[in-house]
Amino acid sequence: MAETQVTPLLSIKLVKQLGSGNPQPQPWGGGLHANKYIATVTYYHNIARFDFWGSHQDMIDNKNPDPLDALDCILGDATLVLNAPDIDSFSNELGYEKVSEAIKAFNGCREALVKLGKLGISDDEIFSLSETVRELQEN
């Protein structure tokens, strides 16, 4: 897939992970299988890689996900932790009933926030970039 330029300083590229032709169970459960991608996000000259799972329907339709959708998910995960910075508020916000599931999801979202921070993206920029991505998706 080609690299998608989001802003003059931010781009994303998705690459289907080798072996993903044999769909794998999504890590959050539910029994559905999907294709796994590596999302490479570049900000200024800093690079971070994120695991990204395409949808089950995209896998059935043999369709690649939109890189903007992947970036929206990554930014959204980070935003969840910014809005609910501890496991209790996170769990309550998202309605988790199982503590183990809440912890797994919280840690994954927190990892996205940490990686974005290492790229040099501030908390305020995460919110701003989320808005930019959504505007691009609408056009």
Secondary structure in CASP SS format (residue, H / E / C, confidence):
PFRMAT SS
TARGET T0000
AUTHOR 0000-0000-0000
METHOD secondary structure of the structure
MODEL  1
M C 1.00
A C 1.00
E C 1.00
T E 1.00
Q E 1.00
V C 1.00
T C 1.00
P C 1.00
L C 1.00
L E 1.00
S E 1.00
I E 1.00
K E 1.00
L E 1.00
V E 1.00
K E 1.00
Q C 1.00
L C 1.00
G C 1.00
S C 1.00
G C 1.00
N C 1.00
P C 1.00
Q E 1.00
P E 1.00
Q C 1.00
P C 1.00
W C 1.00
G C 1.00
G C 1.00
G C 1.00
L C 1.00
H E 1.00
A E 1.00
N C 1.00
K E 1.00
Y E 1.00
I E 1.00
A E 1.00
T E 1.00
V E 1.00
T E 1.00
Y E 1.00
Y C 1.00
H C 1.00
N E 1.00
I E 1.00
A E 1.00
R E 1.00
F E 1.00
D E 1.00
F E 1.00
W E 1.00
G C 1.00
S C 1.00
H H 1.00
Q H 1.00
D H 1.00
M H 1.00
I H 1.00
D C 1.00
N C 1.00
K C 1.00
N C 1.00
P C 1.00
D C 1.00
P H 1.00
L H 1.00
D H 1.00
A H 1.00
L H 1.00
D H 1.00
C H 1.00
I H 1.00
L H 1.00
G H 1.00
D H 1.00
A H 1.00
T H 1.00
L H 1.00
V H 1.00
L H 1.00
N H 1.00
A C 1.00
P C 1.00
D C 1.00
I H 1.00
D H 1.00
S H 1.00
F H 1.00
S H 1.00
N H 1.00
E H 1.00
L H 1.00
G C 1.00
Y C 1.00
E C 1.00
K C 1.00
V H 1.00
S H 1.00
E H 1.00
A H 1.00
I H 1.00
K H 1.00
A H 1.00
F H 1.00
N H 1.00
G H 1.00
C H 1.00
R H 1.00
E H 1.00
A H 1.00
L H 1.00
V H 1.00
K H 1.00
L H 1.00
G H 1.00
K H 1.00
L H 1.00
G C 1.00
I C 1.00
S C 1.00
D H 1.00
D H 1.00
E H 1.00
I H 1.00
F H 1.00
S H 1.00
L H 1.00
S H 1.00
E H 1.00
T H 1.00
V H 1.00
R H 1.00
E H 1.00
L H 1.00
Q H 1.00
E H 1.00
N C 1.00
END
